Amino acid sequence: MYEIIDRIGIPLFIQVVLEIWNGVFLLLMILSICIRIPYEKNEATRNIKIPYTREIVVFYNSIFLYNLFNVMGIIMDGSDAAISYWFVRIFGFLYYAVGAF
């Protein structure tokens, strides 16, 4: 843990922690919506229909991936390993690709 803090610095470490917590809450929201989707087809158990449920799940998944790629890029940046050079480039590309999505 202290190695990561020394390598990336306190501000980026705080950003990583906040984005990981954001990912936890996004996963809870994704799971709660995915659990509810099968019950929407049954008229007897449906109280309120939520419009665009599947689109909301796709949106939350893309936000989760966007934050995950950013976190992985930050963590791998500044590492001395040769493979980290390629991981930073790949995660950077995926970060901007999902952001454009």
All heavy atoms as an XYZ file, in Angstrom:
840
protein
N       0.823     -1.186      0.000
C       0.000      0.000      0.000
C       0.875      1.261      0.000
O       0.612      2.177     -0.756
C      -0.911     -0.008      1.211
C      -1.794      1.199      1.319
S      -3.206      1.152      0.269
C      -4.240      0.062      1.177
N       1.883      1.286      0.867
C       2.752      2.458      0.929
C       3.580      2.613     -0.342
O       3.938      3.733     -0.704
C       3.668      2.376      2.156
C       2.910      2.485      3.455
C       2.826      1.405      4.320
C       2.256      3.659      3.798
C       2.112      1.495      5.499
C       1.542      3.761      4.975
C       1.472      2.676      5.834
O       0.759      2.765      6.987
N       3.860      1.502     -1.001
C       4.593      1.567     -2.261
C       3.778      2.292     -3.326
O       4.312      3.117     -4.071
C       4.945      0.166     -2.741
C       5.681      0.141     -4.060
C       5.874     -1.273     -4.581
O       5.952     -2.209     -3.772
O       5.940     -1.417     -5.807
N       2.482      1.995     -3.378
C       1.611      2.667     -4.351
C       1.499      4.146     -4.021
O       1.540      4.995     -4.908
C       0.227      1.996     -4.393
C       0.344      0.582     -4.948
C      -0.749      2.802     -5.227
C      -0.933     -0.204     -4.906
N       1.364      4.469     -2.736
C       1.267      5.875     -2.336
C       2.545      6.625     -2.694
O       2.496      7.754     -3.191
C       0.958      5.984     -0.825
C      -0.430      5.434     -0.524
C       1.045      7.434     -0.357
C      -0.747      5.335      0.940
N       3.691      6.001     -2.458
C       4.957      6.651     -2.809
C       5.114      6.822     -4.312
O       5.681      7.813     -4.779
C       6.143      5.840     -2.269
C       6.254      5.903     -0.756
O       5.710      6.868     -0.168
O       6.865      4.993     -0.174
N       4.613      5.852     -5.080
C       4.795      5.888     -6.528
C       3.869      6.890     -7.205
O       4.290      7.637     -8.089
C       4.573      4.493     -7.115
C       4.980      4.407     -8.563
C       4.878      3.004     -9.090
N       3.487      2.606     -9.160
C       3.038      1.376     -8.887
N       3.876      0.443     -8.548
N       1.769      1.083     -8.970
N       2.587      6.938     -6.803
C       1.625      7.804     -7.503
C       1.312      9.085     -6.749
O       0.781     10.013     -7.343
C       0.323      7.043     -7.828
C      -0.424      6.633     -6.570
C       0.589      5.869     -8.724
C      -1.778      6.017     -6.828
N       1.573      9.130     -5.459
C       1.312     10.340     -4.681
C      -0.042     10.291     -3.992
O      -0.930      9.513     -4.357
N      -0.173     11.147     -3.001
C      -1.393     11.187     -2.183
C      -2.629     11.615     -2.989
O      -3.679     10.973     -2.880
C      -1.188     12.108     -0.958
C      -0.114     11.544     -0.034
C      -2.485     12.326     -0.193
C      -0.518     10.291      0.695
N      -2.590     12.685     -3.803
C      -3.804     13.090     -4.525
C      -4.345     12.007     -5.460
O      -5.556     11.768     -5.514
C      -3.378     14.324     -5.311
C      -2.199     14.850     -4.596
C      -1.510     13.652     -4.018
N      -3.463     11.342     -6.195
C      -3.934     10.283     -7.095
C      -4.408      9.067     -6.311
O      -5.341      8.378     -6.732
C      -2.835      9.887     -8.078
C      -2.561     10.887     -9.187
C      -1.407     10.429    -10.048
C      -3.799     11.114    -10.020
N      -3.784      8.797     -5.171
C      -4.243      7.685     -4.341
C      -5.650      7.957     -3.814
O      -6.490      7.047     -3.802
C      -3.274      7.456     -3.179
C      -3.662      6.316     -2.297
C      -3.514      5.009     -2.734
C      -4.204      6.541     -1.049
C      -3.883      3.952     -1.931
C      -4.576      5.489     -0.239
C      -4.409      4.194     -0.681
N      -5.924      9.181     -3.415
C      -7.271      9.546     -2.961
C      -8.264      9.403     -4.103
O      -9.384      8.906     -3.920
C      -7.274     10.967     -2.378
C      -6.475     10.995     -1.074
C      -8.690     11.468     -2.145
C      -6.240     12.374     -0.518
N      -7.867      9.803     -5.309
C      -8.737      9.641     -6.474
C      -9.024      8.173     -6.740
O     -10.167      7.800     -7.036
C      -8.097     10.278     -7.699
C      -8.919     10.135     -8.951
C      -8.232     10.716    -10.165
O      -7.184     11.348    -10.060
N      -8.824     10.507    -11.334
N      -8.015      7.316     -6.631
C      -8.204      5.877     -6.848
C      -9.170      5.304     -5.820
O     -10.079      4.546     -6.163
C      -6.834      5.149     -6.811
C      -7.011      3.655     -6.673
C      -6.038      5.469     -8.047
N      -9.003      5.663     -4.561
C      -9.883      5.148     -3.507
C     -11.324      5.591     -3.745
O     -12.267      4.795     -3.621
C      -9.379      5.586     -2.117
C     -10.403      5.289     -1.044
C      -8.060      4.906     -1.791
N     -11.524      6.855     -4.102
C     -12.880      7.345     -4.362
C     -13.514      6.666     -5.569
O     -14.716      6.345     -5.551
C     -12.861      8.858     -4.560
C     -12.578      9.679     -3.302
C     -12.472     11.148     -3.648
C     -13.641      9.451     -2.255
N     -12.735      6.423     -6.604
C     -13.294      5.754     -7.776
C     -13.596      4.285     -7.500
O     -14.540      3.729     -8.066
C     -12.362      5.911     -8.967
C     -12.391      7.321     -9.523
C     -11.627      7.472    -10.807
O     -11.216      6.450    -11.384
O     -11.452      8.631    -11.238
N     -12.817      3.660     -6.632
C     -13.129      2.278     -6.259
C     -14.418      2.226     -5.456
O     -15.271      1.350     -5.672
C     -11.940      1.651     -5.503
C     -10.787      1.402     -6.473
C     -12.351      0.348     -4.820
C      -9.502      0.958     -5.823
N     -14.607      3.174     -4.528
C     -15.870      3.215     -3.791
C     -17.040      3.528     -4.719
O     -18.142      3.007     -4.547
C     -15.804      4.243     -2.662
C     -15.233      3.673     -1.417
C     -13.995      3.890     -0.908
C     -15.870      2.735     -0.547
N     -13.832      3.154      0.235
C     -14.965      2.441      0.484
C     -17.117      2.124     -0.537
C     -15.275      1.561      1.510
C     -17.422      1.247      0.489
C     -16.505      0.973      1.490
N     -16.818      4.392     -5.688
C     -17.840      4.667     -6.686
C     -18.210      3.385     -7.431
O     -19.380      3.129     -7.716
C     -17.331      5.731     -7.658
C     -18.368      6.148     -8.655
O     -19.561      5.964     -8.458
N     -17.897      6.723     -9.746
N     -17.214      2.560     -7.744
C     -17.466      1.284     -8.413
C     -18.279      0.329     -7.553
O     -19.136     -0.399     -8.070
N     -18.047      0.341     -6.247
C     -18.834     -0.519     -5.342
C     -20.304     -0.107     -5.386
O     -21.199     -0.955     -5.500
C     -18.288     -0.443     -3.902
C     -19.230     -1.113     -2.922
C     -16.911     -1.068     -3.819
N     -20.571      1.180     -5.309
C     -21.958      1.643     -5.358
C     -22.593      1.396     -6.722
O     -23.786      1.066     -6.812
C     -22.054      3.114     -4.975
C     -21.746      3.360     -3.532
C     -20.685      4.157     -3.170
C     -22.504      2.780     -2.537
C     -20.385      4.380     -1.840
C     -22.217      2.986     -1.202
C     -21.158      3.790     -0.845
N     -21.813      1.535     -7.790
C     -22.337      1.225     -9.123
C     -22.693     -0.249     -9.247
O     -23.717     -0.601     -9.838
C     -21.330      1.614    -10.200
C     -21.303      3.080    -10.589
C     -20.117      3.362    -11.477
C     -22.583      3.460    -11.288
N     -21.851     -1.124     -8.699
C     -22.167     -2.554     -8.734
C     -23.437     -2.866     -7.960
O     -24.248     -3.700     -8.400
C     -21.000     -3.370     -8.183
C     -19.803     -3.520     -9.107
C     -18.681     -4.259     -8.397
C     -20.194     -4.245    -10.375
N     -23.643     -2.218     -6.828
C     -24.887     -2.417     -6.082
C     -26.103     -1.963     -6.888
O     -27.136     -2.641     -6.898
C     -24.834     -1.667     -4.751
C     -23.924     -2.254     -3.685
C     -23.832     -1.323     -2.489
C     -24.440     -3.616     -3.258
N     -25.973     -0.831     -7.568
C     -27.090     -0.344     -8.376
C     -27.344     -1.258     -9.568
O     -28.499     -1.550     -9.909
C     -26.819      1.086     -8.834
C     -26.841      2.053     -7.681
S     -26.485      3.783     -7.979
C     -26.246      4.006     -9.669
N     -26.278     -1.742    -10.199
C     -26.425     -2.657    -11.338
C     -27.104     -3.945    -10.907
O     -28.033     -4.427    -11.558
C     -25.055     -2.939    -11.976
C     -24.523     -1.699    -12.681
C     -25.127     -4.104    -12.952
C     -23.067     -1.783    -13.067
N     -26.652     -4.509     -9.796
C     -27.250     -5.760     -9.311
C     -28.706     -5.570     -8.908
O     -29.539     -6.446     -9.178
C     -26.438     -6.314     -8.146
C     -25.066     -6.868     -8.512
C     -24.309     -7.269     -7.250
C     -25.193     -8.048     -9.442
N     -29.034     -4.465     -8.268
C     -30.423     -4.255     -7.858
C     -31.342     -4.111     -9.066
O     -32.472     -4.609     -9.055
C     -30.537     -3.036     -6.947
O     -30.228     -1.865     -7.654
N     -30.868     -3.456    -10.121
C     -31.696     -3.325    -11.324
C     -31.791     -4.667    -12.053
O     -32.864     -5.041    -12.538
C     -31.141     -2.224    -12.241
C     -31.326     -0.857    -11.578
C     -31.841     -2.238    -13.590
C     -30.701      0.286    -12.335
N     -30.674     -5.411    -12.131
C     -30.697     -6.701    -12.822
C     -31.575     -7.717    -12.112
O     -32.182     -8.581    -12.765
C     -29.279     -7.240    -12.959
S     -28.309     -6.355    -14.198
N     -31.657     -7.629    -10.815
C     -32.553     -8.526    -10.073
C     -34.005     -8.187    -10.371
O     -34.857     -9.064    -10.443
C     -32.254     -8.446     -8.563
C     -30.907     -9.112     -8.264
C     -33.358     -9.094     -7.738
C     -30.416     -8.910     -6.854
N     -34.302     -6.931    -10.578
C     -35.679     -6.484    -10.809
C     -36.156     -6.744    -12.242
O     -37.357     -6.850    -12.483
C     -35.763     -4.998    -10.481
C     -37.108     -4.392    -10.648
C     -38.083     -4.893     -9.629
N     -39.372     -4.276     -9.891
C     -40.528     -4.859     -9.702
N     -40.570     -6.066     -9.207
N     -41.638     -4.250     -9.972
N     -35.272     -6.852    -13.211
C     -35.652     -6.976    -14.624
C     -36.569     -8.169    -14.897
O     -37.574     -8.010    -15.595
C     -34.398     -6.993    -15.530
C     -33.797     -5.597    -15.605
C     -34.726     -7.498    -16.930
C     -32.502     -5.515    -16.375
N     -36.312     -9.376    -14.382
C     -37.225    -10.488    -14.698
C     -38.642    -10.301    -14.163
O     -39.593    -10.827    -14.730
C     -36.568    -11.698    -14.026
C     -35.162    -11.331    -13.809
C     -35.135     -9.853    -13.656
N     -38.788     -9.538    -13.120
C     -40.113     -9.332    -12.536
C     -40.933     -8.297    -13.279
O     -42.124     -8.173    -13.043
C     -39.990     -8.927    -11.065
C     -39.379    -10.005    -10.214
C     -38.106     -9.850     -9.692
C     -40.056    -11.180     -9.949
C     -37.533    -10.847     -8.915
C     -39.497    -12.180     -9.177
C     -38.237    -12.001     -8.665
O     -37.667    -12.975     -7.903
N     -40.328     -7.550    -14.170
C     -41.075     -6.548    -14.920
C     -42.032     -7.161    -15.920
O     -43.033     -6.558    -16.274
C     -40.112     -5.613    -15.660
C     -39.496     -4.583    -14.790
C     -38.741     -3.561    -15.609
O     -38.709     -3.688    -16.844
O     -38.185     -2.648    -15.003
N     -41.734     -8.366    -16.387
C     -42.587     -9.006    -17.384
C     -43.887     -9.532    -16.788
O     -44.879     -9.684    -17.485
C     -41.816    -10.139    -18.058
C     -40.638     -9.635    -18.849
C     -39.843    -10.751    -19.433
C     -38.643    -10.151    -20.141
N     -37.682    -11.122    -20.550
N     -43.880     -9.814    -15.500
C     -45.061    -10.329    -14.826
C     -45.958     -9.163    -14.417
O     -45.570     -8.316    -13.626
C     -44.632    -11.141    -13.593
C     -45.789    -11.880    -12.977
O     -46.925    -11.760    -13.414
N     -45.486    -12.652    -11.949
N     -47.158     -9.129    -14.960
C     -48.084     -8.024    -14.693
C     -48.556     -8.005    -13.236
O     -48.837     -6.950    -12.694
C     -49.308     -8.124    -15.618
C     -49.006     -7.903    -17.070
C     -48.657     -6.457    -17.366
O     -49.133     -5.573    -16.650
O     -47.891     -6.235    -18.314
N     -48.648     -9.168    -12.594
C     -49.157     -9.224    -11.224
C     -48.168     -8.626    -10.221
O     -48.581     -8.017     -9.232
C     -49.473    -10.665    -10.841
N     -46.888     -8.790    -10.437
C     -45.902     -8.297     -9.482
C     -45.346     -6.928     -9.840
O     -44.597     -6.350     -9.060
C     -44.715     -9.273     -9.371
O     -44.099     -9.391    -10.645
C     -45.163    -10.615     -8.862
N     -45.721     -6.411    -10.983
C     -45.186     -5.123    -11.414
C     -46.004     -3.991    -10.806
O     -47.185     -3.832    -11.084
C     -45.207     -5.023    -12.928
C     -44.595     -3.737    -13.434
C     -44.519     -3.712    -14.909
N     -45.888     -3.797    -15.450
C     -46.174     -3.762    -16.730
N     -45.216     -3.673    -17.599
N     -47.409     -3.839    -17.148
N     -45.369     -3.208     -9.977
C     -46.035     -2.048     -9.396
C     -45.811     -0.814    -10.269
O     -46.753     -0.161    -10.687
C     -45.506     -1.773     -7.988
C     -45.838     -2.890     -7.036
O     -46.789     -3.614     -7.241
N     -45.028     -3.034     -6.012
N     -44.576     -0.518    -10.514
C     -44.223      0.637    -11.326
C     -43.217      0.183    -12.374
O     -42.206     -0.416    -12.042
C     -43.599      1.757    -10.464
C     -44.594      2.231     -9.421
C     -43.126      2.908    -11.323
C     -44.004      3.187     -8.411
N     -43.500      0.467    -13.619
C     -42.571      0.107    -14.687
C     -41.511      1.195    -14.814
O     -41.818      2.367    -14.895
C     -43.316     -0.059    -16.002
C     -42.397     -0.436    -17.149
C     -43.198     -0.910    -18.328
C     -42.335     -1.173    -19.536
N     -41.131     -1.894    -19.294
N     -40.262      0.774    -14.808
C     -39.157      1.709    -14.976
C     -38.791      1.713    -16.460
O     -38.386      0.691    -17.000
C     -37.938      1.295    -14.144
C     -38.312      1.224    -12.679
C     -36.786      2.251    -14.359
C     -37.233      0.638    -11.808
N     -38.945      2.868    -17.136
C     -38.615      2.901    -18.559
C     -37.108      2.823    -18.791
O     -36.316      3.304    -17.979
C     -39.180      4.241    -19.028
C     -39.311      5.067    -17.809
C     -39.490      4.125    -16.664
N     -36.738      2.206    -19.898
C     -35.335      2.095    -20.321
C     -34.450      1.413    -19.271
O     -33.328      1.834    -19.024
C     -34.756      3.470    -20.662
C     -35.521      4.185    -21.743
C     -36.231      5.335    -21.457
C     -35.535      3.691    -23.035
C     -36.944      5.992    -22.445
C     -36.238      4.339    -24.036
C     -36.941      5.485    -23.734
O     -37.636      6.124    -24.709
N     -34.940      0.342    -18.683
C     -34.185     -0.347    -17.639
C     -32.898     -0.938    -18.187
O     -31.830     -0.788    -17.573
C     -35.048     -1.464    -17.023
O     -36.274     -0.892    -16.579
C     -34.352     -2.101    -15.863
N     -32.967     -1.591    -19.304
C     -31.763     -2.203    -19.872
C     -30.742     -1.140    -20.295
O     -29.539     -1.353    -20.154
C     -32.133     -3.085    -21.050
C     -33.009     -4.255    -20.653
C     -33.173     -5.247    -21.764
N     -34.249     -6.181    -21.591
C     -34.368     -7.067    -20.634
N     -33.474     -7.129    -19.700
N     -35.389     -7.897    -20.581
N     -31.219     -0.016    -20.785
C     -30.308      1.054    -21.173
C     -29.615      1.653    -19.954
O     -28.443      2.033    -20.015
C     -31.065      2.142    -21.945
C     -31.481      1.730    -23.333
C     -32.754      0.883    -23.365
O     -33.345      0.661    -22.290
O     -33.131      0.444    -24.457
N     -30.330      1.735    -18.837
C     -29.731      2.223    -17.599
C     -28.635      1.273    -17.128
O     -27.560      1.710    -16.693
C     -30.812      2.409    -16.508
C     -31.727      3.562    -16.879
C     -30.181      2.655    -15.143
C     -32.945      3.692    -15.981
N     -28.864     -0.026    -17.250
C     -27.853     -1.009    -16.859
C     -26.620     -0.882    -17.750
O     -25.481     -0.929    -17.261
C     -28.435     -2.443    -16.900
C     -27.352     -3.482    -16.712
C     -29.511     -2.602    -15.849
N     -26.814     -0.707    -19.047
C     -25.674     -0.534    -19.959
C     -24.916      0.743    -19.612
O     -23.669      0.763    -19.598
C     -26.155     -0.505    -21.431
C     -25.048     -0.075    -22.367
C     -26.696     -1.856    -21.827
N     -25.626      1.789    -19.294
C     -24.985      3.056    -18.908
C     -24.170      2.896    -17.630
O     -23.024      3.356    -17.554
C     -26.055      4.132    -18.748
C     -25.517      5.468    -18.339
C     -24.736      6.204    -19.202
C     -25.807      5.984    -17.091
C     -24.232      7.438    -18.831
C     -25.319      7.213    -16.712
C     -24.524      7.943    -17.575
N     -24.733      2.239    -16.627
C     -24.006      2.018    -15.376
C     -22.787      1.121    -15.597
O     -21.735      1.339    -14.994
C     -24.907      1.401    -14.318
C     -25.915      2.352    -13.713
C     -27.006      1.880    -13.014
C     -25.776      3.724    -13.826
C     -27.925      2.738    -12.446
C     -26.701      4.597    -13.281
C     -27.764      4.092    -12.583
O     -28.668      4.952    -12.037
N     -22.931      0.118    -16.459
C     -21.777     -0.740    -16.772
C     -20.669      0.050    -17.460
O     -19.481     -0.162    -17.176
C     -22.193     -1.918    -17.647
C     -22.888     -2.994    -16.865
O     -22.620     -3.200    -15.694
N     -23.799     -3.691    -17.520
N     -21.038      0.936    -18.361
C     -20.012      1.720    -19.044
C     -19.326      2.686    -18.081
O     -18.109      2.897    -18.177
C     -20.608      2.470    -20.236
O     -21.556      3.409    -19.798
N     -20.066      3.258    -17.138
C     -19.440      4.121    -16.129
C     -18.497      3.311    -15.256
O     -17.391      3.759    -14.919
C     -20.511      4.822    -15.273
C     -21.285      5.823    -16.096
C     -19.871      5.520    -14.075
C     -22.460      6.434    -15.364
N     -18.909      2.092    -14.891
C     -18.055      1.237    -14.075
C     -16.758      0.910    -14.808
O     -15.661      1.000    -14.236
C     -18.808     -0.041    -13.702
C     -17.985     -1.013    -12.915
C     -17.705     -0.778    -11.585
C     -17.473     -2.148    -13.512
C     -16.928     -1.664    -10.858
C     -16.701     -3.036    -12.802
C     -16.431     -2.795    -11.467
N     -16.853      0.531    -16.079
C     -15.656      0.219    -16.861
C     -14.779      1.455    -17.060
O     -13.549      1.369    -17.013
C     -16.040     -0.371    -18.213
C     -16.608     -1.777    -18.176
C     -17.064     -2.191    -19.565
C     -15.590     -2.752    -17.633
N     -15.402      2.593    -17.277
C     -14.672      3.856    -17.439
C     -13.817      4.141    -16.207
O     -12.628      4.438    -16.307
C     -15.693      4.965    -17.692
C     -15.133      6.331    -17.948
C     -14.525      6.629    -19.155
C     -15.257      7.337    -17.001
C     -14.030      7.898    -19.410
C     -14.773      8.601    -17.249
C     -14.161      8.875    -18.447
O     -13.682     10.123    -18.689
N     -14.428      4.031    -15.026
C     -13.690      4.262    -13.787
C     -12.637      3.185    -13.549
O     -11.541      3.477    -13.055
C     -14.642      4.328    -12.600
C     -15.477      5.578    -12.601
O     -15.133      6.567    -13.230
N     -16.597      5.537    -11.905
N     -12.943      1.940    -13.885
C     -11.999      0.850    -13.687
C     -10.754      1.031    -14.550
O      -9.630      0.863    -14.069
C     -12.668     -0.489    -14.006
C     -11.798     -1.722    -13.843
C     -11.522     -1.973    -12.363
C     -12.465     -2.915    -14.474
N     -10.925      1.407    -15.807
C      -9.782      1.626    -16.680
C      -8.949      2.809    -16.208
O      -7.720      2.793    -16.305
C     -10.224      1.825    -18.124
C     -10.809      0.597    -18.748
C     -11.885      0.692    -19.606
C     -10.301     -0.657    -18.475
C     -12.425     -0.437    -20.198
C     -10.836     -1.793    -19.057
C     -11.903     -1.680    -19.911
N      -9.604      3.842    -15.679
C      -8.870      4.978    -15.152
C      -8.043      4.571    -13.930
O      -6.876      4.934    -13.817
C      -9.831      6.101    -14.788
C      -9.112      7.378    -14.422
O      -7.989      7.605    -14.851
N      -9.762      8.204    -13.653
N      -8.639      3.807    -13.034
C      -7.931      3.349    -11.833
C      -6.745      2.478    -12.211
O      -5.639      2.640    -11.687
C      -8.897      2.597    -10.890
C      -8.147      1.822     -9.829
C      -9.865      3.559    -10.245
N      -6.946      1.551    -13.135
C      -5.853      0.663    -13.527
C      -4.728      1.440    -14.215
O      -3.557      1.139    -14.021
C      -6.369     -0.451    -14.439
C      -7.317     -1.404    -13.749
S      -6.655     -2.131    -12.252
C      -5.342     -3.107    -12.900
N      -5.075      2.436    -15.002
C      -4.054      3.262    -15.634
C      -3.255      4.060    -14.619
O      -2.040      4.194    -14.737
N      -3.925      4.591    -13.603
C      -3.240      5.350    -12.558
C      -2.326      4.440    -11.751
O      -1.186      4.803    -11.444
C      -4.255      6.061    -11.647
C      -4.942      7.204    -12.394
C      -3.576      6.601    -10.394
C      -6.096      7.825    -11.636
N      -2.808      3.262    -11.396
C      -2.010      2.348    -10.575
C      -0.783      1.853    -11.338
O       0.306      1.737    -10.775
C      -2.870      1.174    -10.081
C      -3.860      1.671     -9.034
C      -2.017      0.059     -9.515
C      -4.845      0.628     -8.565
N      -0.931      1.569    -12.621
C       0.201      1.043    -13.393
C       1.184      2.135    -13.801
O       2.331      1.833    -14.121
C      -0.309      0.329    -14.649
C      -1.106     -0.901    -14.358
S      -0.202     -2.100    -13.413
C       0.527     -3.034    -14.708
N       0.758      3.392    -13.788
C       1.640      4.478    -14.201
C       2.755      4.679    -13.175
O       2.529      4.674    -11.984
C       0.849      5.776    -14.353
C       1.610      6.809    -15.131
O       2.525      6.441    -15.869
O       1.261      8.000    -15.004
N       3.946      4.823    -13.636
C       5.078      5.049    -12.760
C       5.754      3.793    -12.269
O       6.740      3.856    -11.551
N       5.259      2.640    -12.661
C       5.887      1.390    -12.262
C       7.150      1.165    -13.087
O       7.240      1.582    -14.238
C       4.921      0.224    -12.452
O       5.531     -0.990    -12.117
N       8.110      0.487    -12.490
C       9.364      0.219    -13.188
C       9.303     -0.996    -14.100
O      10.207     -1.213    -14.899
C      10.498      0.017    -12.168
C      10.787      1.305    -11.413
O      10.502      2.382    -11.963
O      11.288      1.216    -10.282
N       8.278     -1.790    -13.993
C       8.164     -3.007    -14.795
C       7.956     -2.639    -16.265
O       7.292     -1.660    -16.603
C       7.010     -3.864    -14.305
N       8.527     -3.464    -17.127
C       8.423     -3.204    -18.567
C       6.994     -3.395    -19.068
O       6.561     -2.706    -19.989
C       9.365     -4.131    -19.323
N       6.277     -4.314    -18.451
C       4.909     -4.578    -18.902
C       3.967     -3.424    -18.556
O       2.945     -3.233    -19.217
C       4.405     -5.922    -18.317
C       3.112     -6.381    -18.998
C       4.134     -5.798    -16.840
C       3.370     -7.263    -20.145
N       4.318     -2.639    -17.544
C       3.443     -1.530    -17.152
C       3.361     -0.471    -18.251
O       2.352      0.222    -18.362
C       3.912     -0.912    -15.846
O       5.136     -0.246    -16.018
N       4.406     -0.335    -19.051
C       4.377      0.607    -20.175
C       3.220      0.276    -21.111
O       2.463      1.158    -21.514
C       5.714      0.556    -20.924
C       5.725      1.358    -22.206
C       5.929      2.724    -22.175
C       5.529      0.742    -23.435
C       5.948      3.464    -23.333
C       5.538      1.466    -24.602
C       5.748      2.840    -24.550
O       5.746      3.560    -25.704
N       3.077     -1.003    -21.435
C       2.007     -1.413    -22.347
C       0.654     -1.361    -21.674
O      -0.347     -0.998    -22.304
C       2.283     -2.815    -22.901
C       3.457     -2.800    -23.806
C       4.709     -3.277    -23.549
C       3.505     -2.235    -25.108
N       5.540     -3.053    -24.612
C       4.821     -2.408    -25.590
C       2.587     -1.597    -25.917
C       5.221     -1.957    -26.840
C       2.987     -1.155    -27.170
C       4.277     -1.341    -27.620
N       0.587     -1.724    -20.384
C      -0.690     -1.667    -19.680
C      -1.218     -0.239    -19.573
O      -2.418     -0.009    -19.718
C      -0.583     -2.290    -18.286
C      -0.724     -3.774    -18.281
C       0.208     -4.559    -17.628
C      -1.777     -4.405    -18.916
C       0.088     -5.932    -17.611
C      -1.908     -5.764    -18.916
C      -0.972     -6.535    -18.259
N      -0.339      0.707    -19.328
C      -0.768      2.112    -19.256
C      -1.330      2.552    -20.597
O      -2.366      3.229    -20.658
C       0.400      3.008    -18.801
C       0.056      4.474    -18.982
C       0.767      2.720    -17.363
N      -0.691      2.164    -21.687
C      -1.175      2.540    -23.017
C      -2.512      1.870    -23.336
O      -3.423      2.500    -23.869
C      -0.155      2.163    -24.093
C       1.198      2.794    -23.978
C       1.122      4.301    -23.921
N       2.412      4.949    -23.890
C       3.057      5.318    -22.787
N       2.552      5.047    -21.601
N       4.200      5.960    -22.853
N      -2.639      0.593    -22.996
C      -3.880     -0.141    -23.268
C      -5.027      0.410    -22.434
O      -6.120      0.664    -22.944
C      -3.681     -1.651    -23.025
C      -2.751     -2.236    -24.094
C      -5.010     -2.386    -23.011
C      -2.277     -3.639    -23.790
N      -4.793      0.614    -21.124
C      -5.853      1.132    -20.265
C      -6.207      2.570    -20.636
O      -7.362      2.968    -20.515
C      -5.464      1.033    -18.794
C      -5.486     -0.370    -18.267
C      -4.427     -0.851    -17.517
C      -6.547     -1.208    -18.514
C      -4.433     -2.142    -17.024
C      -6.569     -2.509    -18.036
C      -5.507     -2.972    -17.295
N      -5.221      3.330    -21.095
C      -5.510      4.687    -21.562
C      -6.400      4.680    -22.781
O      -7.360      5.451    -22.877
N      -6.106      3.787    -23.724
C      -6.942      3.673    -24.920
C      -8.359      3.235    -24.551
O      -9.351      3.809    -25.031
C      -6.335      2.669    -25.906
C      -7.237      2.363    -27.054
C      -7.393      3.261    -28.081
C      -7.946      1.169    -27.097
C      -8.242      2.985    -29.146
C      -8.783      0.875    -28.146
C      -8.935      1.792    -29.174
N      -8.474      2.215    -23.679
C      -9.795      1.734    -23.277
C     -10.566      2.799    -22.494
O     -11.782      2.910    -22.629
C      -9.666      0.452    -22.461
C      -9.177     -0.767    -23.235
C      -8.913     -1.934    -22.283
C     -10.170     -1.156    -24.304
N      -9.853      3.576    -21.692
C     -10.479      4.665    -20.936
C     -11.136      5.668    -21.886
O     -12.293      6.035    -21.699
C      -9.405      5.331    -20.078
C      -9.842      6.570    -19.353
C     -10.671      6.503    -18.237
C      -9.407      7.832    -19.761
C     -11.050      7.630    -17.558
C      -9.789      8.965    -19.090
C     -10.610      8.867    -17.981
O     -10.975     10.005    -17.316
N     -10.411      6.079    -22.908
C     -10.970      7.050    -23.851
C     -12.006      6.414    -24.775
O     -12.975      7.075    -25.178
C      -9.857      7.708    -24.655
C      -9.048      8.664    -23.820
C      -7.722      8.412    -23.536
C      -9.629      9.816    -23.298
C      -6.986      9.286    -22.752
C      -8.905     10.683    -22.516
C      -7.593     10.419    -22.243
O      -6.858     11.283    -21.466
N     -11.852      5.135    -25.102
C     -12.843      4.464    -25.949
C     -14.183      4.332    -25.234
O     -15.240      4.579    -25.807
C     -12.324      3.099    -26.383
N     -14.139      3.918    -23.963
C     -15.390      3.795    -23.199
C     -15.971      5.177    -22.918
O     -17.189      5.353    -22.917
C     -15.153      3.010    -21.885
C     -16.371      3.044    -20.990
C     -14.784      1.578    -22.195
N     -15.105      6.166    -22.719
C     -15.587      7.527    -22.514
C     -16.312      8.060    -23.744
O     -17.289      8.801    -23.630
N     -15.851      7.696    -24.916
C     -16.517      8.117    -26.150
C     -17.835      7.375    -26.339
O     -18.745      7.863    -26.986
C     -15.603      7.877    -27.340
N     -17.917      6.165    -25.774
C     -19.150      5.383    -25.880
C     -20.270      6.088    -25.130
O     -21.363      6.188    -25.554
C     -18.941      3.985    -25.313
C     -20.193      3.168    -25.208
C     -20.823      2.721    -26.346
C     -20.741      2.863    -23.984
C     -21.978      1.966    -26.251
C     -21.893      2.130    -23.885
C     -22.518      1.678    -25.029
